[in-house]
Amino acid sequence: MKKIAVFLAVLLLLAAPVLAAEPTEALSDVLGADELTQSLPDEAAEVLDGLSPDGMPDFRSGVRSILRAAAGGSGGALRSGLRLCAVLLAMVTLCAVVHMSAQKDPVNAVSAVGALGICAACLGGMQSMISLASETVTRLSDYSACLLPVMASAMAMSGGTVSAGTLYAGTALFSGLLSRLIARLLLPGVSVYLVVAAAEAALADSLLSELREFVGWLISKSLRVVLFVFTGYLTVTGVISGSADAAAVRATKAAVSGMVPVVGSILSDASETLLASASALKSSMGVFGMLAVLAICLAPFLKIGAQYLLLKGTAAVSGTIGMPQQVKLVKHAATAMGYLLAMTGACALMLLISVVCFLKVVG
């Protein structure tokens, strides 16, 4: 009788439902995927509301919502840019009229006054864009400190142990280098570039022209060199570490399947399931990470880009009515705005390239 009771109890225990977490949910908790949403700035979190790194986000709908939010928030920057362009055109026109009417006044006086006025207007209007670019670079750097470790951990769990380490080390190094370079050298260099351009327009000094060209060359080459070395690092280490990871995964599967008696094949199949779950979670977090980077940088990028295009248009219009010195100064102001646009885009592009590299499949 006791044996029958024990037998029935065992049957009841075997028939009870098993409560276990899904592999992706358990891995999500281990990797800290929730930090990807908690570390977002308020504006980006509002745009990405409803999207989660746990489940595969819809990339197209996410991009559409980001574009709508960025376009809606660019109205203020567009209006301020139009006001700045109107002021610059008025100054250029006034300088041209004064130069034509003043027969005995030296041209240098008109050029100096016009250059100072244009420089003051550009610095006043550009200061907000410099602050916006600096804030965007800081936000991208702060978010990368959360995104990169999570993506590296997911890549390591999906089989890319060597690739995860090399990619994380390189991206963290170059991302930190670029953000510090922009904050400490390149952003102040934009103001220096514009001031030197104003002095060049006022004094017509060839030495100042060479100094302005050197400052512009330093800004553009610094960005290009960092991105070029970064992409070269990814290319070289990606090929080597990818082959090493693929070989390591195959060797591990063969060792587990052959060395463990009876259950070796079962453990090998279980490891494949775990790798597949980690790879799926890595893909969903990678898509969410790209959307997060776009949500942080796209609105500021559009605002700075709008100012840049407006200044380029103003330079083209002023070329038909203004004095050559003032027209060149407006063109230099547009170039300075283009440098701000390049800095913001370089930081975002570096993170996007890194996320794409993290998403590569390990064989």
C-alpha positions as CSV (number, residue, x, y, z in Angstrom):
1,M,0.0,0.0,0.0
2,K,2.8,2.3,0.9
3,K,4.5,1.6,-2.4
4,I,1.4,2.4,-4.3
5,A,1.1,5.8,-2.4
6,V,4.7,6.7,-3.2
7,F,4.2,5.7,-6.8
8,L,1.1,8.0,-7.1
9,A,2.9,10.8,-5.4
10,V,5.8,10.6,-7.9
11,L,3.4,10.6,-10.8
12,L,1.7,13.7,-9.4
13,L,5.1,15.5,-9.1
14,L,6.0,14.5,-12.6
15,A,2.7,15.7,-13.9
16,A,3.0,19.1,-12.3
17,P,3.8,22.0,-14.7
18,V,7.4,23.2,-14.7
19,L,7.8,27.0,-14.2
20,A,11.0,28.2,-15.9
21,A,12.0,31.5,-17.4
22,E,12.6,31.7,-21.1
23,P,16.3,31.7,-22.1
24,T,16.1,35.2,-23.6
25,E,14.4,36.6,-20.4
26,A,17.0,35.0,-18.2
27,L,19.9,36.3,-20.4
28,S,18.3,39.7,-20.5
29,D,18.4,40.0,-16.8
30,V,22.0,38.8,-16.7
31,L,23.2,41.2,-19.3
32,G,21.3,44.2,-17.9
33,A,19.3,45.0,-21.0
34,D,17.0,47.3,-18.9
35,E,19.9,49.7,-18.5
36,L,19.7,50.5,-22.2
37,T,16.4,52.1,-21.6
38,Q,17.2,53.6,-18.2
39,S,20.3,55.3,-19.4
40,L,18.5,57.2,-22.2
41,P,18.1,60.9,-22.0
42,D,14.5,62.1,-21.4
43,E,13.9,63.3,-24.9
44,A,15.2,60.0,-26.5
45,A,13.3,57.9,-24.0
46,E,10.1,59.7,-24.9
47,V,10.7,59.1,-28.6
48,L,11.4,55.4,-28.1
49,D,8.5,54.9,-25.7
50,G,7.0,51.4,-26.3
51,L,10.2,49.9,-27.7
52,S,12.2,47.4,-25.6
53,P,15.6,45.8,-26.1
54,D,14.2,42.5,-25.0
55,G,12.0,42.0,-28.0
56,M,13.1,42.7,-31.6
57,P,12.1,46.4,-32.2
58,D,10.6,47.5,-35.5
59,F,13.5,49.4,-37.0
60,R,11.5,51.2,-39.7
61,S,8.7,52.4,-37.4
62,G,11.4,53.5,-34.8
63,V,13.2,55.5,-37.5
64,R,9.9,57.1,-38.6
65,S,9.0,58.1,-35.1
66,I,12.5,59.5,-34.5
67,L,12.3,61.5,-37.8
68,R,8.9,62.9,-36.9
69,A,10.2,64.0,-33.5
70,A,13.4,65.5,-34.9
71,A,11.5,67.4,-37.6
72,G,9.0,68.7,-35.1
73,G,11.7,70.0,-32.8
74,S,13.8,71.7,-35.5
75,G,11.3,74.6,-36.0
76,G,13.0,76.8,-33.4
77,A,16.4,76.2,-34.8
78,L,15.1,77.0,-38.3
79,R,13.6,80.3,-37.2
80,S,16.7,81.4,-35.4
81,G,18.8,80.4,-38.4
82,L,16.5,82.5,-40.7
83,R,16.9,85.5,-38.3
84,L,20.7,85.1,-38.4
85,C,20.7,84.9,-42.2
86,A,18.5,88.0,-42.4
87,V,20.9,89.9,-40.1
88,L,23.9,88.8,-42.1
89,L,22.3,89.8,-45.4
90,A,21.4,93.2,-44.0
91,M,24.9,93.8,-42.8
92,V,26.4,92.7,-46.1
93,T,24.0,95.0,-48.0
94,L,24.7,97.9,-45.7
95,C,28.4,97.6,-46.1
96,A,28.1,97.5,-49.9
97,V,25.9,100.6,-49.9
98,V,28.2,102.5,-47.6
99,H,31.2,101.5,-49.7
100,M,29.5,102.7,-52.9
101,S,28.3,106.0,-51.4
102,A,31.5,106.9,-49.5
103,Q,33.9,108.1,-52.2
104,K,36.6,109.3,-49.9
105,D,36.3,106.9,-47.0
106,P,39.0,104.2,-47.0
107,V,37.7,100.7,-47.9
108,N,39.5,99.2,-44.9
109,A,37.2,101.1,-42.5
110,V,34.1,99.7,-44.1
111,S,35.6,96.2,-44.2
112,A,36.7,96.3,-40.6
113,V,33.3,97.5,-39.3
114,G,31.4,95.0,-41.5
115,A,33.7,92.1,-40.4
116,L,33.3,92.9,-36.7
117,G,29.5,93.1,-37.1
118,I,29.2,89.8,-39.0
119,C,31.6,88.1,-36.6
120,A,29.5,89.3,-33.6
121,A,26.3,88.1,-35.2
122,C,27.7,84.7,-36.2
123,L,29.3,84.1,-32.8
124,G,26.0,85.0,-31.1
125,G,24.0,82.7,-33.3
126,M,26.6,80.0,-33.3
127,Q,27.1,79.8,-29.6
128,S,23.8,77.9,-29.1
129,M,24.8,75.4,-31.9
130,I,28.2,74.9,-30.2
131,S,26.5,74.2,-26.9
132,L,24.1,71.8,-28.7
133,A,26.9,70.0,-30.3
134,S,28.8,69.7,-27.0
135,E,25.8,68.4,-25.2
136,T,25.1,65.9,-28.0
137,V,28.7,64.6,-27.9
138,T,28.5,64.3,-24.1
139,R,25.2,62.4,-24.2
140,L,26.5,60.0,-26.9
141,S,29.6,59.4,-24.8
142,D,27.6,58.7,-21.7
143,Y,25.2,56.3,-23.4
144,S,28.1,54.5,-25.1
145,A,29.4,53.7,-21.6
146,C,26.2,51.7,-21.0
147,L,25.6,50.4,-24.6
148,L,29.1,49.0,-25.3
149,P,29.5,46.7,-22.2
150,V,26.0,45.3,-22.7
151,M,26.6,44.6,-26.4
152,A,30.1,43.1,-25.6
153,S,28.6,40.8,-23.0
154,A,25.9,39.6,-25.4
155,M,28.4,39.0,-28.1
156,A,30.6,37.0,-25.8
157,M,27.7,34.8,-24.7
158,S,26.7,34.2,-28.3
159,G,30.2,32.8,-29.0
160,G,32.3,35.9,-29.9
161,T,34.5,36.0,-26.9
162,V,37.6,37.2,-28.7
163,S,35.7,39.6,-30.9
164,A,33.8,41.1,-28.0
165,G,36.9,42.0,-26.1
166,T,38.8,43.5,-29.0
167,L,35.8,45.4,-30.3
168,Y,34.8,46.8,-26.9
169,A,38.4,47.8,-26.2
170,G,38.8,49.6,-29.5
171,T,35.4,51.3,-29.5
172,A,35.8,52.5,-25.9
173,L,39.3,53.8,-26.6
174,F,38.4,55.7,-29.8
175,S,35.1,56.9,-28.6
176,G,36.6,58.4,-25.5
177,L,39.4,59.8,-27.5
178,L,37.1,61.5,-30.0
179,S,34.8,62.9,-27.3
180,R,37.7,64.4,-25.4
181,L,39.3,65.7,-28.5
182,I,36.0,67.4,-29.6
183,A,35.4,68.9,-26.1
184,R,38.9,70.2,-25.4
185,L,40.2,71.1,-28.8
186,L,37.8,71.0,-31.8
187,L,34.9,72.9,-30.3
188,P,37.0,75.8,-29.1
189,G,38.8,75.6,-32.4
190,V,35.5,76.5,-34.2
191,S,35.3,79.8,-32.3
192,V,39.0,80.5,-33.0
193,Y,38.4,79.7,-36.7
194,L,35.6,82.3,-36.9
195,V,37.5,85.0,-35.0
196,V,40.6,84.6,-37.2
197,A,38.3,84.7,-40.3
198,A,36.8,88.0,-39.1
199,A,40.3,89.5,-38.5
200,E,41.3,88.3,-41.9
201,A,38.3,90.0,-43.5
202,A,39.0,93.2,-41.6
203,L,42.7,93.5,-42.2
204,A,43.2,91.5,-45.4
205,D,46.3,89.9,-43.9
206,S,47.7,86.8,-45.7
207,L,49.2,85.5,-42.4
208,L,45.7,85.4,-40.9
209,S,44.5,83.6,-43.9
210,E,47.1,80.9,-43.4
211,L,46.3,80.7,-39.7
212,R,42.6,80.3,-40.5
213,E,43.3,77.5,-43.0
214,F,45.5,75.8,-40.5
215,V,42.8,75.8,-37.8
216,G,40.3,74.4,-40.3
217,W,42.8,71.8,-41.5
218,L,43.4,70.8,-37.9
219,I,39.7,70.3,-37.2
220,S,38.9,68.3,-40.3
221,K,42.0,66.2,-40.3
222,S,41.6,65.3,-36.6
223,L,38.1,63.9,-37.3
224,R,39.3,62.1,-40.4
225,V,42.3,60.5,-38.7
226,V,40.4,59.2,-35.7
227,L,37.7,57.7,-37.9
228,F,40.2,56.3,-40.4
229,V,42.2,54.6,-37.6
230,F,39.1,53.4,-35.9
231,T,37.7,51.7,-39.1
232,G,41.1,50.3,-39.8
233,Y,41.3,48.8,-36.4
234,L,37.8,47.2,-36.8
235,T,38.8,45.8,-40.2
236,V,42.0,44.1,-39.0
237,T,40.8,42.8,-35.7
238,G,37.4,41.8,-37.1
239,V,38.9,39.3,-39.5
240,I,41.3,37.8,-37.0
241,S,39.0,37.6,-34.0
242,G,36.0,36.4,-36.1
243,S,38.0,33.4,-37.4
244,A,39.3,32.7,-33.9
245,D,35.7,32.8,-32.4
246,A,34.3,30.5,-35.1
247,A,37.1,28.0,-34.5
248,A,36.6,28.2,-30.7
249,V,32.9,27.6,-31.0
250,R,33.4,24.5,-33.2
251,A,36.1,23.1,-31.0
252,T,34.0,23.6,-27.9
253,K,31.0,21.8,-29.4
254,A,33.1,18.9,-30.5
255,A,34.8,18.6,-27.1
256,V,31.5,18.7,-25.2
257,S,29.9,16.2,-27.6
258,G,32.8,13.7,-27.6
259,M,34.2,13.9,-24.1
260,V,31.0,13.7,-22.0
261,P,29.6,10.1,-22.2
262,V,25.9,9.6,-23.0
263,V,24.8,13.2,-22.5
264,G,27.5,14.9,-24.5
265,S,25.2,15.4,-27.6
266,I,22.4,16.6,-25.3
267,L,24.7,19.2,-23.7
268,S,26.0,20.2,-27.2
269,D,22.4,20.8,-28.4
270,A,21.7,22.8,-25.2
271,S,24.7,25.0,-25.8
272,E,23.5,25.6,-29.4
273,T,20.1,26.7,-28.0
274,L,21.8,29.0,-25.5
275,L,24.0,30.5,-28.2
276,A,20.9,31.0,-30.4
277,S,19.1,32.8,-27.6
278,A,22.1,35.0,-26.9
279,S,22.4,35.8,-30.6
280,A,18.7,36.7,-30.8
281,L,19.0,38.9,-27.7
282,K,22.1,40.5,-29.1
283,S,20.3,41.4,-32.3
284,S,17.3,42.9,-30.5
285,M,19.6,45.0,-28.2
286,G,21.7,46.0,-31.2
287,V,18.7,47.3,-33.1
288,F,17.5,49.1,-30.0
289,G,21.0,50.6,-29.5
290,M,21.0,51.9,-33.1
291,L,17.6,53.5,-32.6
292,A,18.8,55.0,-29.3
293,V,21.8,56.5,-30.9
294,L,19.7,58.0,-33.7
295,A,17.2,59.3,-31.1
296,I,20.0,61.1,-29.3
297,C,21.8,62.6,-32.2
298,L,19.3,63.0,-35.1
299,A,17.5,66.1,-33.8
300,P,20.7,68.1,-33.0
301,F,22.1,66.9,-36.3
302,L,19.1,68.3,-38.2
303,K,19.2,71.6,-36.3
304,I,22.9,72.1,-37.0
305,G,22.4,71.0,-40.6
306,A,19.6,73.4,-41.1
307,Q,21.8,76.3,-39.9
308,Y,24.6,75.1,-42.1
309,L,22.4,75.0,-45.2
310,L,21.0,78.4,-44.4
311,L,24.4,79.9,-44.0
312,K,25.5,78.4,-47.3
313,G,22.5,79.9,-49.0
314,T,23.2,83.3,-47.4
315,A,26.7,83.2,-48.7
316,A,25.5,82.4,-52.2
317,V,23.0,85.3,-52.1
318,S,25.4,87.8,-50.5
319,G,27.9,87.0,-53.3
320,T,25.7,88.9,-55.7
321,I,25.5,92.1,-53.6
322,G,28.2,92.2,-51.0
323,M,31.9,93.1,-50.9
324,P,34.3,90.2,-51.4
325,Q,35.6,90.4,-47.8
326,Q,32.2,90.1,-46.2
327,V,31.1,87.4,-48.6
328,K,34.2,85.3,-47.7
329,L,33.5,85.8,-44.0
330,V,29.9,84.5,-44.4
331,K,31.3,81.5,-46.3
332,H,33.8,80.9,-43.5
333,A,30.9,81.0,-41.0
334,A,29.1,78.3,-43.0
335,T,32.3,76.3,-42.9
336,A,32.5,76.6,-39.1
337,M,28.9,75.4,-38.8
338,G,29.9,72.5,-41.1
339,Y,32.6,71.6,-38.6
340,L,30.1,71.4,-35.8
341,L,27.9,69.1,-38.1
342,A,30.9,66.9,-38.8
343,M,31.7,66.5,-35.1
344,T,28.2,65.5,-34.2
345,G,28.0,63.1,-37.1
346,A,31.4,61.5,-36.4
347,C,30.5,60.6,-32.8
348,A,27.2,59.1,-33.9
349,L,28.7,57.3,-36.9
350,M,31.4,55.7,-34.6
351,L,28.7,54.2,-32.3
352,L,26.6,53.0,-35.2
353,I,29.5,51.3,-36.8
354,S,30.4,49.7,-33.5
355,V,26.9,48.4,-33.0
356,V,26.8,46.9,-36.5
357,C,30.1,45.1,-35.8
358,F,28.7,43.7,-32.6
359,L,25.8,42.3,-34.6
360,K,27.9,40.2,-36.8
361,V,27.1,36.5,-36.5
362,V,29.7,34.2,-35.0
363,G,29.9,30.8,-36.8
